[in-house]
Amino acid sequence: MPADSSSHDLKPAQMADAKIQRGKGGETHQVAGGDLPVLTTQQGTPVADDQNSLRAGPRGPTLLEDFHLREKIFHFDHERIPERVVHARGYGAHGYFETYESLSDITRADLFQRAGERTPLFVRFSTVAGNKGSADLARDVRGFAVKFYTKEGNWDLVGNNIPVFFIQDAIKFPDFVHSVKQEPDRAFPQAASAHDNFWDFVSLSPESTHMLLWVMSDRAIPRSFRFMEGFGVHTFRLVNAEGKSTFVKFHWKPKLGMQSVVWNEAVKINGADPDFHRRDLWDAIHSGDYPEWELRLQLFDEDFANKFDFDVL
């Protein structure tokens, strides 16, 4: 809507299955609200007008404060997406989150307030080190990222299938990723971190030892996405309506239980069907055998945490 327009400048207009209004120049304006789905930004904010940018007057220049315009152009410029450096090979599905019971005593987040309420979501599972064309059953960390479409906006709970991580300080992340990728002088091995660069990195980073033990276990070769646990990895803080905060870690537990395969099985499956994990998820959903996870919270009182001689986080 132009910056100098106000609600009384808009007149009702007719369009099938849409609630619109017309501006002084005859331009149409989508009106947010009503029973129909409303276009939103990537953060979940309703968009009142997708056809007219915000301007300084009817004939003035476009204003940079029009965040929807900036996001729309940004999205257009990035439609041809280059392959991601990590988590390039992924697969996702839509679903919903249903609250078992109200958690209003520990958080004021809307999706946790009412028992039985369903919140739409999207989940993406992925490998980390391999490229888009790599095999599914590599020995690797698996991404477990969930986007909740809540009434208060979109909430991303990004995680992995392992509850800890290789590093504590983000400044090491580029070095770590370079170490797990293919050797730079030969461009292999693909989707396999156990090579010289990786061992050099972890040998010089003692903090990686805990994660290393997880990755070299059967946990790093799940039988299926449907049998895989998920973790928020980081420690978060929940705040209730009274302002009291509590440390929390999020854990996704599959209702089918957790299962893995051993290395020689993974090698055979990768040779026969490198798309095994994505095919398994697709077939299960299309046959009506929908996978389910329960979200569990690990709570830790902040006052208790402060009594330790070391940082519990």
C-alpha positions as CSV (number, residue, x, y, z in Angstrom):
1,M,0.0,0.0,0.0
2,P,1.4,3.5,-0.8
3,A,2.7,5.3,2.2
4,D,0.2,8.1,1.9
5,S,-2.8,5.8,1.7
6,S,-5.0,5.1,4.7
7,S,-7.8,2.6,5.2
8,H,-10.5,5.1,4.3
9,D,-8.9,5.5,0.8
10,L,-9.7,1.9,0.0
11,K,-13.0,0.8,-1.5
12,P,-14.4,-2.8,-1.5
13,A,-13.9,-4.8,-4.7
14,Q,-15.1,-8.2,-5.9
15,M,-12.9,-11.1,-6.7
16,A,-13.9,-14.8,-6.4
17,D,-12.8,-16.4,-3.2
18,A,-10.7,-13.4,-2.1
19,K,-11.1,-10.4,0.1
20,I,-9.7,-7.4,-1.7
21,Q,-9.9,-3.6,-1.7
22,R,-9.1,-1.0,-4.3
23,G,-6.8,2.0,-3.8
24,K,-7.3,5.6,-5.1
25,G,-5.5,4.6,-8.3
26,G,-7.7,1.6,-8.9
27,E,-5.0,-0.9,-7.8
28,T,-6.1,-3.9,-5.9
29,H,-5.0,-4.7,-2.4
30,Q,-5.2,-8.2,-0.8
31,V,-6.6,-7.8,2.7
32,A,-5.1,-10.1,5.4
33,G,-7.7,-11.9,7.5
34,G,-10.9,-13.8,7.0
35,D,-11.4,-17.6,6.7
36,L,-9.2,-18.1,3.6
37,P,-5.4,-18.8,3.9
38,V,-3.3,-15.7,3.9
39,L,0.0,-15.2,2.2
40,T,2.8,-14.7,4.8
41,T,6.4,-13.8,4.9
42,Q,9.1,-16.4,5.6
43,Q,8.7,-15.5,9.3
44,G,5.0,-16.1,9.3
45,T,3.9,-12.4,9.2
46,P,0.6,-11.9,7.2
47,V,1.1,-9.9,4.0
48,A,-1.6,-7.3,3.4
49,D,-0.5,-6.5,-0.2
50,D,1.5,-8.6,-2.6
51,Q,0.9,-6.4,-5.7
52,N,1.9,-2.9,-4.6
53,S,5.2,-1.9,-3.1
54,L,5.5,0.8,-0.3
55,R,6.2,4.2,-1.9
56,A,6.9,7.7,-0.7
57,G,3.6,9.1,-2.1
58,P,1.6,7.9,-5.1
59,R,4.5,8.6,-7.6
60,G,7.4,8.5,-5.2
61,P,10.3,6.1,-5.0
62,T,10.0,2.6,-3.5
63,L,10.9,2.6,0.2
64,L,13.5,0.1,1.6
65,E,11.3,-0.3,4.7
66,D,9.0,-2.5,2.6
67,F,10.3,-5.7,4.1
68,H,7.9,-7.9,2.0
69,L,9.3,-6.4,-1.2
70,R,12.9,-7.0,-0.1
71,E,12.1,-10.6,0.8
72,K,10.2,-11.2,-2.4
73,I,13.0,-9.9,-4.6
74,F,15.6,-11.8,-2.5
75,H,13.6,-15.0,-2.9
76,F,13.4,-14.4,-6.7
77,D,17.1,-13.8,-7.0
78,H,17.8,-17.0,-5.2
79,E,15.4,-19.3,-6.9
80,R,18.2,-21.2,-8.6
81,I,19.8,-22.5,-5.5
82,P,23.3,-23.7,-5.6
83,E,24.1,-26.9,-3.7
84,R,24.4,-26.4,0.1
85,V,27.9,-26.9,1.6
86,V,26.5,-29.2,4.3
87,H,23.1,-31.0,4.6
88,A,22.8,-30.9,0.8
89,R,21.1,-34.3,0.5
90,G,17.8,-34.1,2.3
91,Y,14.2,-35.2,2.2
92,G,11.2,-33.7,4.0
93,A,7.5,-34.0,4.7
94,H,4.6,-32.0,6.0
95,G,2.8,-33.0,9.2
96,Y,1.5,-31.6,12.5
97,F,2.4,-31.3,16.1
98,E,-0.2,-32.1,18.7
99,T,0.2,-30.9,22.2
100,Y,-0.4,-33.6,24.8
101,E,-0.9,-31.3,27.8
102,S,-0.5,-27.6,28.6
103,L,3.0,-26.4,29.4
104,S,1.9,-22.9,30.5
105,D,3.7,-23.4,33.8
106,I,7.1,-23.3,32.0
107,T,6.5,-21.4,28.7
108,R,4.2,-18.8,27.2
109,A,4.8,-20.0,23.6
110,D,1.3,-20.4,22.1
111,L,1.7,-23.8,20.6
112,F,2.4,-25.3,24.1
113,Q,-0.6,-23.8,25.8
114,R,-3.6,-26.0,25.0
115,A,-3.9,-29.8,25.2
116,G,-5.0,-31.4,21.9
117,E,-4.2,-28.4,19.7
118,R,-2.5,-29.2,16.4
119,T,0.2,-27.0,14.8
120,P,1.2,-27.6,11.2
121,L,4.9,-28.3,10.6
122,F,7.5,-29.3,8.0
123,V,10.4,-31.6,8.8
124,R,13.6,-32.2,6.8
125,F,16.0,-35.1,7.3
126,S,19.4,-35.0,5.8
127,T,23.0,-36.3,5.7
128,V,25.7,-33.8,6.3
129,A,29.0,-34.4,4.5
130,G,27.9,-35.8,1.2
131,N,26.7,-33.9,-1.9
132,K,23.2,-34.0,-3.3
133,G,23.9,-37.2,-5.3
134,S,25.6,-39.1,-2.5
135,A,24.2,-42.3,-1.0
136,D,21.7,-42.3,1.9
137,L,23.4,-44.8,4.2
138,A,26.7,-43.1,4.7
139,R,28.3,-43.1,8.2
140,D,27.3,-39.6,9.0
141,V,25.4,-37.2,11.3
142,R,21.8,-36.8,10.2
143,G,20.0,-33.5,10.2
144,F,16.6,-33.3,11.9
145,A,15.1,-29.9,11.3
146,V,11.5,-28.9,12.1
147,K,9.6,-25.8,11.1
148,F,6.4,-25.1,13.2
149,Y,3.8,-22.8,11.6
150,T,2.5,-21.3,14.8
151,K,-0.1,-18.6,15.4
152,E,2.8,-16.4,16.6
153,G,4.9,-16.9,13.5
154,N,7.3,-19.6,12.2
155,W,9.5,-21.4,14.8
156,D,12.5,-23.4,13.6
157,L,13.8,-26.2,15.8
158,V,17.0,-27.1,14.0
159,G,18.7,-30.3,15.2
160,N,20.6,-33.5,14.4
161,N,20.1,-37.2,15.3
162,I,23.0,-36.9,17.9
163,P,22.6,-34.7,21.0
164,V,26.1,-33.3,21.1
165,F,28.4,-31.6,18.5
166,F,32.0,-31.5,17.4
167,I,32.7,-27.9,18.4
168,Q,31.8,-25.3,21.0
169,D,32.9,-22.2,19.2
170,A,31.4,-21.3,15.8
171,I,34.7,-19.8,14.6
172,K,35.9,-23.4,14.1
173,F,32.9,-24.4,12.0
174,P,34.5,-23.6,8.5
175,D,37.6,-25.6,9.5
176,F,35.5,-28.5,10.7
177,V,33.4,-28.6,7.5
178,H,36.6,-28.5,5.4
179,S,37.9,-31.4,7.3
180,V,34.9,-33.7,6.7
181,K,34.6,-32.9,3.0
182,Q,36.6,-34.6,0.3
183,E,40.3,-34.3,0.4
184,P,41.1,-31.2,-1.7
185,D,43.8,-32.7,-3.8
186,R,41.7,-35.7,-5.0
187,A,38.0,-34.9,-4.4
188,F,37.3,-38.1,-2.5
189,P,36.1,-39.9,-0.3
190,Q,32.5,-38.8,-0.9
191,A,30.2,-38.6,2.2
192,A,32.8,-40.2,4.4
193,S,34.5,-38.2,7.2
194,A,37.0,-40.9,8.2
195,H,40.1,-39.6,6.3
196,D,43.3,-37.7,7.0
197,N,41.9,-34.2,7.2
198,F,39.1,-35.2,9.6
199,W,41.5,-37.1,11.9
200,D,43.9,-34.2,11.9
201,F,41.0,-31.9,13.0
202,V,39.6,-34.1,15.8
203,S,43.1,-34.9,17.1
204,L,43.7,-31.2,17.6
205,S,40.3,-30.6,19.0
206,P,39.8,-32.6,22.2
207,E,36.2,-31.2,22.6
208,S,35.3,-33.3,19.5
209,T,35.9,-36.6,21.3
210,H,32.4,-37.0,22.7
211,M,30.8,-36.5,19.3
212,L,33.4,-38.8,17.7
213,L,32.2,-41.7,19.9
214,W,28.7,-41.1,18.7
215,V,29.5,-40.9,15.0
216,M,31.6,-44.1,15.1
217,S,28.7,-46.0,16.7
218,D,25.7,-47.6,14.9
219,R,23.8,-44.4,15.7
220,A,25.4,-42.8,12.6
221,I,23.8,-45.4,10.2
222,P,20.1,-45.3,11.0
223,R,17.9,-48.0,9.4
224,S,15.3,-45.4,8.4
225,F,14.4,-41.8,9.1
226,R,11.3,-43.3,10.8
227,F,13.5,-45.1,13.3
228,M,15.8,-42.1,14.0
229,E,15.9,-39.9,17.1
230,G,16.3,-36.1,16.9
231,F,17.8,-33.5,19.2
232,G,17.8,-29.8,19.3
233,V,21.5,-30.1,20.3
234,H,21.7,-26.6,21.9
235,T,20.3,-25.7,25.3
236,F,17.3,-23.3,25.0
237,R,15.5,-21.2,27.5
238,L,11.7,-21.4,28.1
239,V,10.1,-18.4,29.7
240,N,6.6,-18.5,31.2
241,A,4.0,-15.7,31.6
242,E,5.5,-14.6,34.9
243,G,8.9,-14.2,33.4
244,K,10.4,-17.3,35.1
245,S,12.9,-19.1,32.8
246,T,14.0,-22.7,32.7
247,F,16.8,-24.3,30.7
248,V,15.5,-26.9,28.2
249,K,16.8,-29.4,25.7
250,F,14.4,-30.8,23.0
251,H,14.4,-34.6,22.2
252,W,12.4,-36.2,19.4
253,K,11.7,-39.9,20.1
254,P,10.3,-42.1,17.3
255,K,7.3,-44.1,18.4
256,L,8.6,-47.0,16.3
257,G,11.7,-47.1,18.4
258,M,15.3,-46.6,17.3
259,Q,17.0,-49.0,14.9
260,S,20.3,-48.9,13.0
261,V,22.2,-51.1,10.5
262,V,25.8,-52.3,10.7
263,W,28.5,-51.2,8.3
264,N,28.5,-54.2,5.9
265,E,24.7,-53.9,5.6
266,A,25.0,-50.2,4.8
267,V,27.5,-51.0,2.0
268,K,25.2,-53.5,0.4
269,I,22.1,-51.3,0.6
270,N,24.0,-48.3,-0.8
271,G,25.1,-50.4,-3.7
272,A,21.6,-51.7,-4.4
273,D,19.6,-48.6,-3.6
274,P,21.4,-45.3,-2.8
275,D,18.0,-43.7,-2.3
276,F,17.0,-46.2,0.4
277,H,16.1,-43.7,3.2
278,R,14.1,-41.3,1.0
279,R,12.3,-44.2,-0.7
280,D,11.4,-45.8,2.7
281,L,9.9,-42.5,3.9
282,W,8.0,-41.9,0.7
283,D,6.6,-45.4,0.6
284,A,5.5,-45.3,4.2
285,I,3.7,-42.0,3.9
286,H,1.9,-43.0,0.6
287,S,0.8,-46.3,2.2
288,G,-0.7,-44.5,5.1
289,D,1.9,-45.7,7.6
290,Y,2.7,-42.2,8.9
291,P,5.8,-42.0,11.1
292,E,5.4,-40.4,14.5
293,W,7.7,-38.8,17.0
294,E,7.1,-37.6,20.6
295,L,8.7,-34.3,21.6
296,R,10.3,-34.6,25.1
297,L,11.7,-31.9,27.2
298,Q,14.8,-32.2,29.4
299,L,14.5,-29.4,32.0
300,F,17.2,-27.9,34.2
301,D,16.6,-25.3,36.8
302,E,18.8,-22.2,36.3
303,D,19.5,-21.5,39.9
304,F,20.6,-25.1,40.4
305,A,22.9,-24.8,37.3
306,N,24.6,-21.7,38.8
307,K,25.7,-23.7,41.8
308,F,28.2,-25.8,39.8
309,D,31.9,-25.1,39.7
310,F,31.8,-25.6,35.9
311,D,29.5,-24.4,33.1
312,V,26.8,-27.0,32.7
313,L,25.9,-25.7,29.3
